Amino acid sequence: MQPRLKTGPTEAGDRLAKTLEADPAALSFVALAQVRLDEGNAAEALEVCRRGLEHHPNHSTGHLLCGMALEAAGREDEALGEYREVIHLDPGNRIAAQRLGESYRRTTGKPVESPAIALPDDVEEEIDFGEEIAFFTHSMAEVYESQGFFEKALAIYRRVLTLQPNREDVRERIRTLERKIGVA
């Protein structure tokens, strides 16, 4: 049995921790890791990522947050490995590419050009939801939706659709959520 997750000072963190206690394979590990990073708890964010990645080893956003937690903990070399894994899983991930470049500059002192990256079908952008950072991907919207954060999920789905207007699956999720929350 896995040890119980510590609850953080935020209501969202508490809710997400309870979800993961009930279902350790839940995708909400990504959202909880982000909350823990925002709280300044890199060690717990890293632990949440490690547990989640045991169940979802190819989850690029999970690896990205793992890298960010490692970086926040001062474990730069390990963070680089995670960012490289993100690029391997999602070659168009601009956040991982930027983090790799910044880390290279810090460790070598040499400037590096940002790599030209073609955007894949699952573009990742960042959006600021107040103090929360979410990644604009279909999978992140699904995480918010599964946790009952329908408005946030809807906002992400809409943004994904502006970046990828041919995504019928996203259009359908938008329609479903709009009906669910009564948006016309």
N, C-alpha and C positions, 0 to 999 in steps of 0.2 A: 504494500500500500504506500502510495506517495505521501510525503508530508503535506500537511495542510498549508495552503498559501497564506501569507500574511495579508491582512486587509489594509489598504491604504486609507489616507484621509479623505478620499473622494468617494462620493456615492457611486459613480460609474465604476470605479475600481473595485469597490466592494461587490457590486452586482456581477461584474465580469469574473471576479475571483470565485464567487459562488457557482457560477455557471461552469467554470472549469473544474471545480471540486466535484460537481455532479457528473460532468462528462469531460474527462481529461483529453479526449480527441476533438473537442469543439474548436472550430476555427477562431473563436473569440480570443484565443491566445494572442493574436496579433494586436487586437485593440487593447488588451490588458498590458501587454509589453509596452505599448506606446504610452499608456497612462502612467505606468511605473517610471518610464524614462522622464516623462513630464514632471513627475513628482521628485525627480532627482535620485531615484533608487535604481541605479544601474545594475546592481547585483541581483535584485529580484527580477528586473526586466530580462536579464540574461537567463536566469533560471526558468522563467516563463517561456522564453523562446526555445530553450533547449528541450523542455518537455513537449512543447507544441510541435517542434520539428521532428521529434521521435515519431509522431503520428502523421506528419505531413512533410516528409523530407524534401520535397520539391517545391515548397511554398516560397516563392522568391521574396515576398514581402516579409515573411518570417525570418529569412536569412538576412535581409536588409536591417531589420530591427535588431537582430542578434549582433550584427556588425556595429550598429550604433551603440548598443549597450556595451560591447567590448571596448569600443573607442572611448566611451564615457568612463569606463573603468581603467583606462590607461593601458589597455592591452592591444596596442596598435597593430602588431604583426598578426594576431588572431583576427582582428577586425578586417584586415586586408584580405585574408582568406575567405571571410564571409562575403565581402563585396565582390570578390572574384567569382564566388559561387553564384551570386545574384546575376552577374553578367553572363555566366554560363547558362543559367536557367532562363534568363530574360535579357537577351542581347541589347535591347533598346532601353533598358532602365537607366535613365539619365541621372537619377539620384545616386545610384551605386557608382556610375562612371565619375560623377563629380566628387564623391567621397574618395574614390581611388586616387584621383588627381590631387586632391588636397593632401591626402596622406603621403603621396609621393613627394610633394613639395616640402612637407614638414620633415620627412625623413632624409631627403637628399639635399634640400636647399635649392634645388633646381626648379625653374619654372617649367610647367608642362602645359601644352595646349590641350584644351578639352577635346576629347575624341568626337569626331562626327558620327553621330548615331542615327540611324534610320529608325523612325518610330514604327514599332510593330503594331499588330491589331489591338493588343492590350496595353495602351499607353498609360503610363503612370505620371500623374501630375500631383501637385500638392494643393490642398485647399485649407484655409484656416477657418475652423469652426470655433471661433473664440480662442480658447486656450488649447483646444484639441487640434491635432494635425491628423488628417486622414489622407489616404492615398486613393487617387481616382482610378480605381479598377473595378471591374465587375465583381471580383471576389471580395473586395473590401465592402462594397455595397451590400453584398450577401451577408457579410458578417454583421453589419449594422442592422440589416433587416431581420436576421435571425435573433438578434438581441432585443428587438422591439423598438429600435430607433428608426422608425419609418421615415420621418422627415429627413434625417441625415442620409439614409439610404436613397431616398428619392432624389435629393440634391446631387449625390454622386452619380446615380444612374443618368440623370439629365446631363451632367457634365461629360460622362463617357459618351453619351449619344451625340453631343456637339463635336467631340473629337473623332467619333466613329459613326457617322450618320447611317451607315448600312446595317447596323446591328439590330436585327428584328427581335432577338431575344431580349435586348435591353428595352426596346420599345414596349414589349409585352410586360416586362417587370414594372415599367413606369405606369402603364395603364392599370395593372393590378394594384399597385400601391396607391395610386390616386383614388381608385374605388374604395380601397380599405380605409383611407384616412379622410375620404370625402372631399377631395380636391377636384375642381372641375377644370 
